[in-house]
Amino acid sequence: MSAMYDRLVDLLVDRFEVDRAEIGPGTTFEDLDMDSLFLVELLLVIQSDFGVQVSDDAASPGDTITQVADLIGRLASAEASA
């Protein structure tokens, strides 16, 4: 997996106390019992920790961990090249 995926998994485990064994590339936030309110909080933490600007509706509970990691990677690349 990508370095961004690994960072996102570490964030979920360390900051949100998600069991690492429950997380896989195809795991959705719904699978982890995380709703849209949780995602707003997660995206705020991502903005702070990863240094990217993410809108509050950039992810949904049905998105996978991989999809959100890819989104963060694209945003980080765009901001780095700007």
C-alpha positions in Angstrom: 0.0 0.0 0.0 1.0 3.6 -0.3 2.7 5.7 2.4 -0.4 7.9 2.6 -2.5 4.8 3.3 -0.1 3.7 6.1 -0.3 7.2 7.6 -4.1 7.2 7.5 -4.2 3.8 9.2 -1.8 5.0 11.8 -3.9 8.0 12.4 -7.1 5.9 12.8 -5.3 3.6 15.2 -3.4 6.2 17.3 -5.9 9.1 17.4 -9.3 7.3 17.0 -8.5 4.0 18.8 -9.5 1.8 15.8 -8.3 -1.8 16.0 -5.6 -2.2 13.4 -6.9 -5.7 12.7 -10.2 -4.3 11.5 -8.6 -2.1 8.9 -7.9 -3.2 5.3 -7.7 -1.6 1.9 -11.3 -2.3 1.2 -12.6 -1.4 4.6 -15.2 1.4 4.6 -15.8 3.8 7.4 -19.3 2.2 7.7 -17.5 -1.1 8.3 -15.8 0.6 11.3 -19.2 2.0 12.5 -18.1 5.6 11.7 -20.7 8.0 10.5 -20.6 11.3 8.7 -20.0 13.3 11.9 -16.9 11.1 12.6 -15.7 11.8 9.0 -15.9 15.6 9.6 -13.7 15.2 12.7 -11.3 12.9 10.8 -11.0 15.3 7.9 -10.2 18.2 10.3 -7.5 16.1 11.9 -6.2 15.2 8.4 -6.0 18.9 7.5 -4.0 19.6 10.6 -1.7 16.5 10.6 -1.2 16.1 6.8 -1.2 19.8 5.9 -3.8 19.6 3.2 -7.1 21.4 2.7 -10.0 19.0 2.6 -13.6 20.0 2.4 -16.0 18.6 5.0 -17.9 16.6 2.3 -14.8 15.1 0.6 -15.5 11.7 2.0 -18.6 9.6 2.9 -19.1 6.7 5.3 -19.2 4.4 2.2 -15.7 5.3 1.1 -12.9 2.9 1.7 -9.7 3.7 3.6 -7.8 3.4 0.3 -10.1 5.9 -1.4 -9.6 8.5 1.3 -5.8 7.8 1.3 -5.7 8.4 -2.4 -7.7 11.6 -2.0 -5.2 12.9 0.6 -2.3 11.9 -1.7 -3.8 13.8 -4.6 -4.5 16.9 -2.5 -1.0 16.8 -1.0 0.6 16.5 -4.5 -1.6 19.3 -5.9 -0.6 21.6 -3.0 3.1 20.7 -3.3 3.1 21.6 -7.0 1.2 24.8 -6.5 
